Amino acid sequence: MASIITANRLTSGEVVYLAPNGTWVRDIAAAEPSADEASNRRIEQIAARAVAANHIISPYLVDVRLEAGRPVPLSVREKIRAQHRPTV
C-alpha cells in the first residue's frame, strides 16, 4: 500500500503534503507517494526536519491508493482534509 505524509503549516494551520521536490503543497495530487518502509522513513525524516525548522506541525503518514499515479486518500478523515473545507 502506498503512503504520503501530511501535516499542518505552522503559520496558517492549512493542511499540506510533502511534494517530491521537498516542498509542502496544498494539493494532495502533488504529494510524493511512498511504497515501502524505507521510503516512509525517508519522508518522515524530511518532515521531522521541517518540524524542527518550524515550518509544519503534526506530520503523519496517510494510506492512499494511486489513481493515474496520483494519491487518493482512503479514509474519510483524509478525504475531508484534502478538500480544505470545514466539516460544519
C-alpha positions, 0 to 999 in steps of 0.5 A: 500500500502506498503512503504520503505524509501530511501535516499542518503549516505552522503559520496558517494551520492549512493542511499540506503534503510533502511534494517530491521536490521537498516542498509542502503543497496544498494539493494532495495530487502533488504529494510524493507517494511512498511504497515501502518502509524505507521510503516512509522513513525517508519522508518522515525524516524530511518532515521531522526536519521541517518540524524542527525548522518550524515550518509544519506541525503534526506530520503523519503518514496517510494510506492512499491508493494511486489513481493515474499515479496520483494519491487518493486518500482512503479514509474519510478523515483524509478525504475531508482534509484534502478538500480544505473545507470545514466539516460544519 
